[in-house]
Amino acid sequence: MANSLKIKKGDTAVMISGKEKGRKAKVSKVLPGDRKVVLEGVNMLTKHKKPKSQTKPGGIIKQEGPVDISNIMVVCPGCSKPARVGQKIEDGKKLRVCKKCGAEF
């Protein structure tokens, strides 16, 4: 299994399945080893933290959880629609290309 994914940090992605289907969000973290990504404001988890000291109190914290890469699609900046991502080699550099409209990003 290759560690390179077609989704990068900073991309806009849309959920295509799951409880938050249809939501668009920015990719904040990519976990290539687990084939998961973390999207801003999607898949919110509740974490109970113990107090470490009097300066660091505990409490209930909401944070984003990872989502499997098969449940999201990258939104093309050219056509603003969810699209599959292809690769094109130009002048020795790999470019990501939208399979729908051919826009490079």
C-alpha positions in Angstrom: 0.0 0.0 0.0 1.4 3.4 -1.0 1.7 6.2 1.5 1.0 8.9 -1.1 -2.6 10.1 -1.1 -4.4 12.3 -3.6 -5.8 14.5 -0.8 -3.6 17.2 0.7 -3.8 19.4 3.8 -5.8 22.6 2.9 -8.0 21.0 0.3 -11.8 21.4 0.4 -13.5 18.0 0.7 -17.1 16.9 0.8 -18.5 13.9 2.7 -20.0 11.3 0.4 -21.2 8.9 3.0 -21.8 8.6 6.7 -23.9 10.6 9.2 -22.6 14.0 7.9 -23.1 13.2 4.2 -23.0 16.3 2.0 -21.0 18.5 4.3 -18.1 20.5 2.9 -15.0 21.2 5.0 -11.4 22.0 4.8 -8.8 19.2 5.4 -6.8 20.1 8.5 -4.7 16.9 8.9 -3.9 13.9 6.7 -3.0 10.5 8.3 -1.5 8.5 5.3 -0.6 5.4 7.4 -4.2 4.9 8.6 -5.7 6.2 5.3 -7.7 8.8 7.2 -8.1 12.6 7.2 -9.4 15.1 9.7 -11.9 17.7 8.5 -12.6 20.9 10.3 -15.9 20.7 12.2 -16.8 17.2 10.9 -17.1 14.0 13.0 -16.9 15.9 16.3 -16.0 13.7 19.3 -16.5 14.3 23.0 -13.3 13.8 25.1 -13.3 13.8 28.9 -10.0 15.2 30.2 -8.7 14.8 33.7 -7.2 17.9 35.3 -3.4 17.8 35.2 -2.8 20.6 37.7 -4.6 23.7 39.0 -3.4 25.6 36.0 -4.6 23.0 33.5 -8.2 22.1 34.4 -10.1 19.1 33.1 -13.5 19.0 31.5 -15.4 17.9 28.5 -13.7 18.8 25.2 -15.1 18.6 21.7 -12.6 17.8 18.9 -12.6 16.5 15.4 -12.1 12.8 14.8 -10.5 11.2 11.7 -12.7 10.1 8.8 -11.8 7.3 6.4 -10.5 8.5 3.1 -13.1 6.5 1.1 -15.9 8.5 2.6 -14.8 11.9 1.2 -14.1 13.4 -2.2 -12.0 16.5 -3.1 -14.0 19.5 -4.3 -12.4 20.8 -7.6 -11.5 24.5 -7.4 -12.3 24.9 -11.1 -15.8 23.4 -11.3 -16.7 23.5 -7.6 -18.0 20.0 -7.7 -16.8 16.8 -6.0 -14.4 15.1 -8.5 -12.0 12.2 -8.8 -8.3 13.3 -8.8 -5.9 12.2 -11.5 -2.2 12.9 -11.9 -0.4 14.5 -14.8 3.4 14.8 -15.1 4.5 18.1 -16.6 8.2 19.2 -16.8 9.1 16.5 -14.3 6.6 17.6 -11.7 3.4 15.7 -10.6 0.3 17.8 -10.9 -3.1 16.9 -9.5 -5.9 17.1 -12.2 -9.7 17.1 -11.9 -11.1 14.2 -13.9 -14.4 16.2 -14.7 -13.1 19.5 -16.0 -9.3 19.0 -16.4 -8.4 21.8 -14.0 -5.0 21.6 -12.3 -4.7 22.1 -8.6 
